Amino acid sequence: DQLVNSVHIAATTSSIGLIPEATAARPSGHVLISGGFNVNYFGGGGSLATASFPENAFSWKARSKAHFFPNYAEITSYAISIEESLPIGKRVEVFIKSVGSAAAQHPGASADLPPGYAMTGGGGDVHWQHPGSLLWRLHPLIETTNQEFRASAKDHFGATVSTITSYAMGIKLV
């Protein structure tokens, strides 16, 4: 119960647009440990994610875009945090690593954590040009000796070269 009461989820919803973007921040006294997003589009061809990642140690950013056809949407970004000082007398230390990919039609990158950290999440940020690449995979790699998080993007109905940045997040108690 004490651990559950130490966790906080903040949500921020963007204004409606063709490329909505929102940033949710952790409250004071907490450390960011993960995040996520939800896209709400209004009819038409939809709005597809291009980013969900820790913008810095304080906030989580999410972004989506209409693809080929104008379509308005809003996006909600979620920042998941935990109290920095836990009731057990330990402090939570966070580590965030980012790794960029090479330019490709289907770019992917994996970020890993140093020994001693437990993975709590990860994300990706696609750096696209028109018509655009979209997130299609965000997941931990479980068949490796390291704790790694992989982000991948791909073009969709139109050849596009882009890059992606992958993020891994982890914590340890000190």
N, C-alpha and C positions, 0 to 999 in steps of 0.2 A: 504493500500500500504506500509506503514512503517513497519508493522509486516511482510509482505511477503518479503520485502527487508532485513529483519533481519535474515531470515532463510538461512542456507547453507547446501548443500548435497555434501559430499565427497565420492568418490568411489575409491576402490583399487581392482584390479584383480590379482589373484594368477598366478603362473606359472602352467603349465599343469602337472597333476600328478594323482596318484591313490587315494590320500587323500589330495586334495587341501585345502589350508587355506589362508585366507586373512584378513588383519586388516586395516580398514579405520579410519582416525583420524580427529577430529574437528580442525578447524584453531584457532590460537591464538585470544583471545578476545571473543570466543564463548563458550557455554556450550553444552555438548552432551545431547540430549533429546530423541533420539530413533535411530533405525537402521534397517537394513534388509540385504537380500542377493539374489543372483541369481546364479544358477548352470547352466553352459553350458557344456554338455557332448558330446562326439564325438562317436556316434553309440553305439552298444552293449546294455548291460543291464542298462546303466545309472550310475549316481552318485547321491546319496541321502543325504540330509542334516543331520548333526549330531550336529550342533551348529550354533546359531545366538544370540549373547548376548553382553551386555556392558562389555568389558574386564576390564575397569576401567572408571574413570570420563572423559577420553580423547578419547577413541577409541572403535569401535565396531568390534567384531571378528566373522567370519563365517567359517564353515568347512563342507565338505561333504566327502563321501567315496564310492568307488565301493563296491558292495555287492555280494559276492560269485564268481562273474566273473570279471576278470581284465577289467577295463574300465577307460580310461583317461578323465579327465575333468579339468575345471578351475572354480573358484568361484569368484564372485564379492561381496565384502562387502560394505555396505553403512552406513555412519555415518551422522545422521541428527542432526544439531545443530542450535542454535539461539544465537544472540548476547547477551552477559552477561548483558550489560547495554543497556536498551531499551530507545528509544527516549522519552517515557513518564516519564522519570526520575526514573524508577524502575529498580532493579537488579533482574535477574533470579537466583533462588537457586534450585539446582537439588538434588534429593534424589534417591539413588539406593539401593534396598534391594534384597538379594539373599537367597533362601531357598533350601536345598537339600532334596532329597527323600530317602526312604528306598530302598534297593536292591529288584528288582522284574523283571519279564519278561515284564511288561508294567508299568514302573515307571511313576509317575506324582508328581508334586509339585506345590504349589501356593505361591506366594510372595505378600504381601500386603503393602500398603502405609500408613503412619501415617496421622491423620487428618490435613487438611490444604493444602495438596498437590493434584494437578490435574494429573491424569495418562496421560503420553505421549507415553508410549510404554512398551515393555517387551521382554524377550527372554528366550532361554533355551540352556543348554550345556549337551549333553549326555556323560556319562562316561562309555564307552562300552569296551567289550572284544570280541574276535573273536567268531562267525562271525559278531556280532555287532547288536546294536539297533539303531534305526533311529528316528529322530524327526517326529512326525505325528500330533502334535497339539500345536499351540501357540495362545493363545487368552485371552482377558480380561474376567473376570467373572462378568457378569452384574446382576445376580440375588442374590447378596449378599449386606450386609450393608457396607462392606469395599470395597475399590478399590483394586482389586486383579488381578494378571496376572498368568495364568496357563500354564505350559509347560509339555508335555507328550511325551514319547518315547515308541517304541515297537519293539520287534524282528520281523523278516520277513523271513519266510522259513527256520527257524533254531532256536531252543530254545536258548535264551541267557538271562542271568540275568545282569542287569545294574542298574545304578542310573542316576538321572538327577538333575540339578540345575536350578531352575526357577528364573527369574529376573523381578522385577517391577521397572519402572522408573516414576518419577513424578517431577513436578516443582511447585514452588510458587513464587510470586513476593514479594520482600522485599524492 
